[in-house]
Amino acid sequence: MKKYLILSLTFVGLLILNGCTDLTENVLDEASVAGLTDKQAADGNIAPVYARLPDLFLHTNYFAIQEISSDEAILPYRGGTDWGDNGIYMALHQHTSTSTDPNIRSTWLLLAQGISRSITALNTLPNINDGNVKVYMAEARGMRAYYNMLMLDLFGLAFGKDDPQGTSQILRGEQALDYVKSEFLAVEPDLLTTVGPGRLTKGAVWGLLARLYLNAAVYRDRYAATINFKAEDMDKVIEYTDKIINSGQYQLSKDYFSVFNSDNHDNKELIFAVDQRAELNGHNRLAYFSISGDQFPLPAFPAANGTDGPSITPDFYQSWATAYAPQDPTVDPRFFKQNWTIPADSCIAEANFNMNRGILRGQQYGLLRVNGAFVRCGANYRVGKLFHVTRNRPTLPVTFTEQVDFSVAGSNYNTGYRVLKYEFSKKSQSGRNLGDADIPIVRLADVYLMRAEAKLRKSNDAASALADVNTIRAARTNPAPALTAMNLDLLLRERGFELYWEMVRRTDQIRFGKYEGTWTEKTNADRQKRIFPIPQTAIDGASNLPGYLVQNPGY
């Protein structure tokens, strides 16, 4: 009898919600899905494999634990009333998180669900007579590898499992690395090159393999005082990045911020991305998370505002300021894009209202809202100097300062330079829904930077690495000044300039030996904090198998 899993079942029967012991989903037989064509059944099996990605990349899940734990982002207890959350964001930043942290637990569960759904698809698709099954099987297996790759990076382990009713084998270190690697290699021949960035393609797997080999030394010896990179690993990074670059399928965008626009799904720089188009129920949280609660990007929707979340640290800002002194960092088009120049008090047509992008500093101007409605001047909108009205601090200007920390003064609503990298969807009624911008997982600029790093680590080929970095800089409209030298420290700085707010910073800092360093409000130098604690709920859920799921050292 054929067995189909349809999309409506994707939230049913996930024992993983209470632990990681049994990655199982319920499957309905064909009698329950009468009328489905084989194509619909095949589509209904692969869709859940990708369905958790938007939630995984939510601002309080993968973004928080990759960015706020690094030197790039900080989230204080805003005004003494917002984002306190029992200190979890302060703990993330200071590397003192515990196994009960809700954001870490949520990220774990989403990854486990992704693995579970991939296994279900792999066991159901072979029973469906549809021409897409072979490709879908490769995608499901590849996505299982991707979710396990994130598990390995974040928690130091991977789950090996094929039978939905079986118990996962827990893999660590070299064994986990080899497993993920072999799974990617197994599926690459059957993947397509023509389905866009929202699905796993050959290019996506090449990029993920390059990233896996680049971090292989870390994954083999997680707590090493000195990370020993193998030349053969770097050769593989170069091999797979060459495949992508030489394919001719991808292009660096002339407009840097177009890579993060709400219509970026067809942007040629994207290789693998979270499909965030509104019709697929994307969300806007990476757009609204950092900006002020008194910044309103959409004249049509007076409820769509920011949330005064994280800012960049002064340390990260100074990496820009020092690099370009005595010039302002705006000489680099990745730092800031000015979409308007307005007087202190003026009117603007709705069609011309488009917020500045990038790193936002100083006094902010925008739509003025009174009693829940924007102030109008005829058919246009009044734009002026903003104050923290929504925070009941109407005399405090929305003036973003460089300094931000966990002190009372440093935690105020105006502290810290903010980031608006991902464009607000023009359809978002609340600022939290209908986010059209696909979230990059692998893009071409990162591929060039990975290749540059591999060349430096393998043979200190600074000239070739410099050429790769300057290729990216030269590609942008009003290009950033070309660099004249290259080394690993400069390359880490360049990765920060190119990839900030893209959820790679923690992984980068670990690989470059900087994660135990000191920055704003963070002094913890414990190497055991390179990975996060396994959620206590997962350990408790596996308590029927003594010794099966062991907590990571240091927690």
DRENTIKE-953837 format. One record per residue (C-alpha): y negated, x negated, z. Coordinates in steps of 0.1 Angstrom, whole numbers, m for minus. Each point is the difference from the previous one (the first is absolute). Layout:
<zalos>
<zalo <Y,X,Z>>
...
</zalos>
This chain:
<zalos>
<zalo <0,0,0>>
<zalo <m35,m13,m8>>
<zalo <m23,m5,29>>
<zalo <m38,1,m4>>
<zalo <m27,m9,25>>
<zalo <m33,18,m9>>
<zalo <m35,m9,12>>
<zalo <m2,28,25>>
<zalo <28,m17,20>>
<zalo <m18,m33,5>>
<zalo <m10,7,36>>
<zalo <34,13,10>>
<zalo <28,m17,19>>
<zalo <m17,m34,5>>
<zalo <18,m13,31>>
<zalo <m21,m31,m5>>
<zalo <m29,19,16>>
<zalo <16,m7,33>>
<zalo <12,m34,m7>>
<zalo <15,m22,m27>>
<zalo <37,4,7>>
<zalo <8,24,m27>>
<zalo <m20,2,m33>>
<zalo <11,34,m10>>
<zalo <m14,30,m20>>
<zalo <16,34,m5>>
<zalo <11,8,m36>>
<zalo <4,34,m14>>
<zalo <27,9,m25>>
<zalo <m6,15,m34>>
<zalo <4,35,12>>
<zalo <m33,m3,20>>
<zalo <m20,m12,m29>>
<zalo <11,24,m28>>
<zalo <m23,m2,m30>>
<zalo <m10,m36,3>>
<zalo <4,m20,m31>>
<zalo <15,m35,2>>
<zalo <m34,m15,m7>>
<zalo <m15,20,28>>
<zalo <28,m11,23>>
<zalo <m5,m36,m9>>
<zalo <m38,2,4>>
<zalo <6,17,34>>
<zalo <21,m29,12>>
<zalo <m24,m28,m10>>
<zalo <m32,17,12>>
<zalo <8,m3,37>>
<zalo <7,m37,m4>>
<zalo <m37,m5,m7>>
<zalo <m14,29,21>>
<zalo <m5,m19,32>>
<zalo <m22,m27,m16>>
<zalo <m33,18,5>>
<zalo <8,6,36>>
<zalo <12,m36,5>>
<zalo <m33,m13,m14>>
<zalo <m20,24,23>>
<zalo <m29,m16,19>>
<zalo <17,1,33>>
<zalo <34,m12,m12>>
<zalo <5,m30,m23>>
<zalo <m37,m6,m4>>
<zalo <m6,m2,37>>
<zalo <28,m24,8>>
<zalo <m7,m23,m30>>
<zalo <m38,m1,3>>
<zalo <m10,7,36>>
<zalo <25,m26,12>>
<zalo <m17,m26,m21>>
<zalo <m34,m18,m1>>
<zalo <m12,24,m26>>
<zalo <m4,33,19>>
<zalo <m9,12,35>>
<zalo <m1,35,14>>
<zalo <m18,3,34>>
<zalo <m2,30,22>>
<zalo <m30,15,m19>>
<zalo <m28,11,23>>
<zalo <25,2,29>>
<zalo <13,33,m15>>
<zalo <17,m6,m34>>
<zalo <30,m20,m11>>
<zalo <10,m8,36>>
<zalo <35,13,m5>>
<zalo <12,m16,33>>
<zalo <m10,m34,m13>>
<zalo <25,m2,m28>>
<zalo <m24,m14,m26>>
<zalo <m14,m26,25>>
<zalo <36,m10,7>>
<zalo <8,m3,m37>>
<zalo <m30,m23,m4>>
<zalo <8,m21,31>>
<zalo <38,m2,m8>>
<zalo <10,18,32>>
<zalo <16,31,m15>>
<zalo <31,14,17>>
<zalo <31,18,m12>>
<zalo <m16,34,7>>
<zalo <m29,m5,m24>>
<zalo <m2,33,m20>>
<zalo <m13,m16,m32>>
<zalo <28,m27,0>>
<zalo <25,28,7>>
<zalo <m13,21,m29>>
<zalo <1,m29,m24>>
<zalo <36,m7,10>>
<zalo <10,36,m5>>
<zalo <m16,3,m34>>
<zalo <18,m32,m12>>
<zalo <33,13,14>>
<zalo <m5,33,m17>>
<zalo <m7,m18,m33>>
<zalo <32,m19,4>>
<zalo <19,32,9>>
<zalo <m13,19,m30>>
<zalo <8,m29,m23>>
<zalo <36,0,12>>
<zalo <2,38,m5>>
<zalo <m12,m3,m35>>
<zalo <24,m29,m8>>
<zalo <29,22,12>>
<zalo <m11,32,m18>>
<zalo <m14,m11,m33>>
<zalo <34,m12,m15>>
<zalo <12,36,1>>
<zalo <m29,12,m22>>
<zalo <3,0,m38>>
<zalo <m35,m10,m10>>
<zalo <m12,m28,m22>>
<zalo <m24,m13,27>>
<zalo <28,m6,26>>
<zalo <5,m37,m8>>
<zalo <m37,m8,4>>
<zalo <m4,22,30>>
<zalo <30,m17,16>>
<zalo <m17,m34,m5>>
<zalo <m33,13,14>>
<zalo <17,15,31>>
<zalo <18,m32,6>>
<zalo <m31,m21,m6>>
<zalo <m20,22,24>>
<zalo <27,m4,26>>
<zalo <m6,m37,m4>>
<zalo <m38,4,2>>
<zalo <2,20,32>>
<zalo <24,m26,15>>
<zalo <m24,m28,m11>>
<zalo <m28,16,21>>
<zalo <25,5,29>>
<zalo <8,m37,m3>>
<zalo <m37,m10,m1>>
<zalo <m11,23,29>>
<zalo <30,1,23>>
<zalo <22,m29,m10>>
<zalo <30,19,m12>>
<zalo <15,20,m29>>
<zalo <26,28,m2>>
<zalo <30,m4,m23>>
<zalo <15,33,m8>>
<zalo <16,19,m29>>
<zalo <19,29,15>>
<zalo <m23,27,14>>
<zalo <26,8,27>>
<zalo <5,m37,10>>
<zalo <m18,m22,25>>
<zalo <m25,m24,m13>>
<zalo <6,m38,2>>
<zalo <m29,m17,16>>
<zalo <m10,m31,m18>>
<zalo <m24,m27,12>>
<zalo <m13,m34,m13>>
<zalo <16,m15,m30>>
<zalo <25,28,m2>>
<zalo <m27,26,m3>>
<zalo <m20,m20,m25>>
<zalo <31,m5,m22>>
<zalo <8,37,2>>
<zalo <m35,12,m11>>
<zalo <m1,m27,m27>>
<zalo <34,10,m14>>
<zalo <m9,37,m1>>
<zalo <m32,m7,m20>>
<zalo <19,m23,m24>>
<zalo <27,27,m5>>
<zalo <m24,27,m11>>
<zalo <m25,m19,m21>>
<zalo <20,3,m33>>
<zalo <1,38,2>>
<zalo <m37,6,8>>
<zalo <m26,11,m25>>
<zalo <m33,m16,m10>>
<zalo <m17,32,m12>>
<zalo <m3,24,30>>
<zalo <m32,m11,16>>
<zalo <m7,m15,34>>
<zalo <12,29,21>>
<zalo <36,m8,m6>>
<zalo <21,m31,4>>
<zalo <0,m20,m33>>
<zalo <12,m34,m11>>
<zalo <m35,m13,6>>
<zalo <0,15,35>>
<zalo <33,m17,9>>
<zalo <m12,m33,m15>>
<zalo <m31,2,23>>
<zalo <20,10,30>>
<zalo <25,m29,m6>>
<zalo <m29,m24,m3>>
<zalo <m13,13,33>>
<zalo <34,m2,16>>
<zalo <6,m36,m11>>
<zalo <m35,m10,11>>
<zalo <7,13,35>>
<zalo <37,m11,1>>
<zalo <m7,m30,23>>
<zalo <m15,23,26>>
<zalo <28,25,m2>>
<zalo <27,m27,4>>
<zalo <m16,m15,32>>
<zalo <m23,26,14>>
<zalo <m13,m20,30>>
<zalo <m2,m35,m15>>
<zalo <m28,m22,12>>
<zalo <m2,m14,m35>>
<zalo <9,22,m30>>
<zalo <21,m20,m25>>
<zalo <m4,13,m35>>
<zalo <28,m9,m25>>
<zalo <m9,m12,m34>>
<zalo <27,22,m16>>
<zalo <m17,31,16>>
<zalo <m33,m10,m14>>
<zalo <16,m5,m34>>
<zalo <12,36,2>>
<zalo <m35,12,9>>
<zalo <m13,m18,m31>>
<zalo <28,14,m21>>
<zalo <m7,36,9>>
<zalo <m38,m2,m1>>
<zalo <3,m16,m34>>
<zalo <21,29,m12>>
<zalo <m28,25,11>>
<zalo <m29,m21,m14>>
<zalo <18,m8,m33>>
<zalo <12,36,m5>>
<zalo <m35,10,m13>>
<zalo <5,34,16>>
<zalo <m26,m5,28>>
<zalo <m37,m9,m1>>
<zalo <m26,m11,26>>
<zalo <m27,26,3>>
<zalo <m35,m10,m9>>
<zalo <m14,24,26>>
<zalo <17,m11,33>>
<zalo <m6,34,18>>
<zalo <15,19,m29>>
<zalo <33,m12,12>>
<zalo <m6,23,30>>
<zalo <m17,29,m17>>
<zalo <12,36,3>>
<zalo <11,m1,m37>>
<zalo <19,m34,3>>
<zalo <35,12,m8>>
<zalo <m2,m14,m35>>
<zalo <m18,m32,10>>
<zalo <18,m29,m17>>
<zalo <m3,m22,30>>
<zalo <23,21,21>>
<zalo <37,m10,m2>>
<zalo <14,21,29>>
<zalo <m20,25,20>>
<zalo <2,30,23>>
<zalo <m6,29,m24>>
<zalo <m30,18,17>>
<zalo <m10,24,m27>>
<zalo <m13,33,15>>
<zalo <26,21,m17>>
<zalo <27,m21,18>>
<zalo <m16,7,34>>
<zalo <m18,m33,5>>
<zalo <m24,m5,28>>
<zalo <m33,m16,6>>
<zalo <4,m18,32>>
<zalo <m5,m36,m12>>
<zalo <m34,12,m14>>
<zalo <m12,18,31>>
<zalo <16,m22,28>>
<zalo <m27,m27,3>>
<zalo <m33,17,m9>>
<zalo <m23,18,24>>
<zalo <5,36,11>>
<zalo <m36,5,m14>>
<zalo <8,m12,m35>>
<zalo <9,28,m23>>
<zalo <12,m12,m35>>
<zalo <3,35,m16>>
<zalo <m30,23,m4>>
<zalo <24,29,m8>>
<zalo <18,m3,34>>
<zalo <m21,m3,32>>
<zalo <31,m5,21>>
<zalo <12,m31,m19>>
<zalo <m12,m29,21>>
<zalo <11,m33,15>>
<zalo <16,m6,34>>
<zalo <m16,m31,14>>
<zalo <33,m19,0>>
<zalo <6,m37,m5>>
<zalo <m24,m26,m12>>
<zalo <5,m35,m12>>
<zalo <m2,m27,27>>
<zalo <m30,m23,2>>
<zalo <25,m28,m7>>
<zalo <11,16,m33>>
<zalo <m36,6,m10>>
<zalo <m9,m36,7>>
<zalo <27,m12,m24>>
<zalo <m21,16,m27>>
<zalo <m34,m11,13>>
<zalo <11,m36,5>>
<zalo <17,m1,m35>>
<zalo <m32,10,m18>>
<zalo <m28,m13,22>>
<zalo <m29,m3,m6>>
<zalo <5,29,m24>>
<zalo <10,35,12>>
<zalo <37,10,m3>>
<zalo <m10,26,m26>>
<zalo <1,m27,m26>>
<zalo <38,8,1>>
<zalo <5,34,m17>>
<zalo <29,7,23>>
<zalo <m22,0,31>>
<zalo <m23,29,m9>>
<zalo <m8,23,m29>>
<zalo <m34,17,1>>
<zalo <2,34,m16>>
<zalo <m35,11,8>>
<zalo <m34,m13,10>>
<zalo <m21,27,18>>
<zalo <m32,2,19>>
<zalo <2,8,37>>
<zalo <m5,37,m6>>
<zalo <8,14,m35>>
<zalo <19,26,m19>>
<zalo <30,m5,m22>>
<zalo <20,22,m23>>
<zalo <36,6,9>>
<zalo <13,m17,m31>>
<zalo <m18,m32,9>>
<zalo <12,m1,36>>
<zalo <25,m28,3>>
<zalo <4,m21,31>>
<zalo <m2,m38,0>>
<zalo <34,m17,2>>
<zalo <14,m30,18>>
<zalo <m13,m14,32>>
<zalo <m29,20,13>>
<zalo <m26,m17,22>>
<zalo <m33,10,16>>
<zalo <m18,33,m2>>
<zalo <19,27,m19>>
<zalo <m16,28,m21>>
<zalo <16,32,m11>>
<zalo <1,37,0>>
<zalo <m19,16,29>>
<zalo <19,28,17>>
<zalo <m16,26,23>>
<zalo <20,28,17>>
<zalo <30,m7,m22>>
<zalo <m18,1,m33>>
<zalo <m16,m27,m22>>
<zalo <m38,0,m3>>
<zalo <m10,10,m35>>
<zalo <m31,m6,m21>>
<zalo <3,26,m27>>
<zalo <32,m6,m19>>
<zalo <3,m35,14>>
<zalo <10,m15,33>>
<zalo <m22,m17,26>>
<zalo <11,m36,6>>
<zalo <m14,m21,29>>
<zalo <6,m23,29>>
<zalo <31,11,20>>
<zalo <3,4,37>>
<zalo <31,7,22>>
<zalo <m7,38,1>>
<zalo <37,10,0>>
<zalo <6,m23,30>>
<zalo <m28,17,19>>
<zalo <m20,m32,m1>>
<zalo <m28,11,m24>>
<zalo <m23,m30,8>>
<zalo <27,m26,m7>>
<zalo <m3,m11,m37>>
<zalo <31,m5,m21>>
<zalo <m7,m37,m2>>
<zalo <31,m20,m3>>
<zalo <m2,m33,19>>
<zalo <21,m31,m4>>
<zalo <9,m1,36>>
<zalo <28,22,13>>
<zalo <24,m5,29>>
<zalo <16,19,29>>
<zalo <m30,m1,23>>
<zalo <m20,32,5>>
<zalo <m29,m12,m22>>
<zalo <24,m14,m26>>
<zalo <20,32,m2>>
<zalo <m30,22,m9>>
<zalo <1,22,m31>>
<zalo <m22,m23,m20>>
<zalo <19,m33,7>>
<zalo <18,m19,m27>>
<zalo <m3,m2,m37>>
<zalo <20,28,m16>>
<zalo <22,2,m31>>
<zalo <m1,26,m28>>
<zalo <24,m16,m25>>
<zalo <20,31,m11>>
<zalo <m21,27,m16>>
<zalo <m3,34,15>>
<zalo <16,27,m21>>
<zalo <m25,24,m15>>
<zalo <23,28,10>>
<zalo <3,m7,37>>
<zalo <m12,29,22>>
<zalo <5,m18,33>>
<zalo <m1,m37,m7>>
<zalo <36,m2,9>>
<zalo <18,18,m29>>
<zalo <4,m3,m37>>
<zalo <m4,m38,m3>>
<zalo <4,m8,m37>>
<zalo <m1,m38,3>>
<zalo <34,m16,m4>>
<zalo <6,m26,27>>
<zalo <10,m34,m14>>
<zalo <32,m15,12>>
<zalo <2,m27,m27>>
<zalo <m28,m7,m24>>
<zalo <m7,m27,m25>>
<zalo <m26,m19,20>>
<zalo <25,m5,28>>
<zalo <25,m12,m25>>
<zalo <m24,m28,m11>>
<zalo <m6,m9,37>>
<zalo <37,m1,8>>
<zalo <5,m23,m29>>
<zalo <m28,m22,11>>
<zalo <14,m2,35>>
<zalo <35,m9,m13>>
<zalo <m15,m28,m20>>
<zalo <m18,m14,30>>
<zalo <30,3,23>>
<zalo <25,m15,m25>>
<zalo <m19,m30,m14>>
<zalo <m36,2,12>>
<zalo <m10,9,m35>>
<zalo <m36,7,9>>
<zalo <m12,0,m36>>
<zalo <23,28,m11>>
<zalo <m6,20,31>>
<zalo <m37,m3,m5>>
<zalo <3,12,m35>>
<zalo <19,31,11>>
<zalo <m26,8,27>>
<zalo <m29,m5,m25>>
<zalo <17,22,m25>>
<zalo <m3,29,24>>
<zalo <m36,m9,9>>
<zalo <m10,m3,m37>>
<zalo <16,33,m10>>
<zalo <m24,22,20>>
<zalo <m34,13,m13>>
<zalo <m27,m23,14>>
<zalo <27,m25,10>>
<zalo <1,m17,33>>
<zalo <m10,m37,m2>>
<zalo <29,m22,m11>>
<zalo <16,m21,27>>
<zalo <3,m38,m5>>
<zalo <28,m8,24>>
<zalo <31,17,14>>
<zalo <23,m5,30>>
<zalo <19,23,22>>
<zalo <m29,8,24>>
<zalo <m22,9,m30>>
<zalo <28,21,m15>>
<zalo <5,21,32>>
<zalo <m38,5,0>>
<zalo <2,11,m37>>
<zalo <28,24,8>>
<zalo <m22,16,27>>
<zalo <m28,4,m26>>
<zalo <22,15,m26>>
<zalo <24,21,21>>
<zalo <m19,11,31>>
<zalo <10,35,12>>
<zalo <32,m1,m21>>
<zalo <24,m4,28>>
<zalo <12,m36,m6>>
<zalo <m22,m19,25>>
<zalo <25,m2,29>>
<zalo <28,m12,m23>>
<zalo <m24,m25,m15>>
<zalo <m12,m14,33>>
<zalo <36,m5,12>>
<zalo <10,m18,m31>>
<zalo <m31,m23,2>>
<zalo <6,m7,36>>
<zalo <m32,17,12>>
<zalo <14,31,18>>
<zalo <0,m18,34>>
<zalo <m36,m10,m4>>
<zalo <m31,13,18>>
<zalo <m25,25,m13>>
<zalo <m22,28,13>>
<zalo <17,15,32>>
<zalo <33,m17,m8>>
<zalo <14,m32,16>>
<zalo <38,7,2>>
<zalo <19,m29,m15>>
<zalo <35,13,6>>
<zalo <21,m6,m31>>
<zalo <24,28,10>>
<zalo <m28,24,m9>>
<zalo <4,m8,m37>>
<zalo <23,31,0>>
<zalo <m5,33,17>>
<zalo <22,15,27>>
<zalo <28,23,m11>>
<zalo <m11,35,12>>
<zalo <17,9,33>>
<zalo <9,34,m14>>
<zalo <21,m18,m27>>
<zalo <18,m21,26>>
<zalo <7,30,21>>
<zalo <13,19,m30>>
<zalo <25,m27,m6>>
<zalo <11,m3,36>>
<zalo <34,15,m8>>
<zalo <7,m34,m17>>
<zalo <m5,m27,26>>
<zalo <m16,m31,m14>>
<zalo <m6,16,m34>>
<zalo <m38,0,0>>
<zalo <m15,m29,21>>
<zalo <m37,m2,8>>
<zalo <m19,m28,m16>>
<zalo <m7,m30,23>>
<zalo <m32,3,20>>
<zalo <0,38,4>>
</zalos>
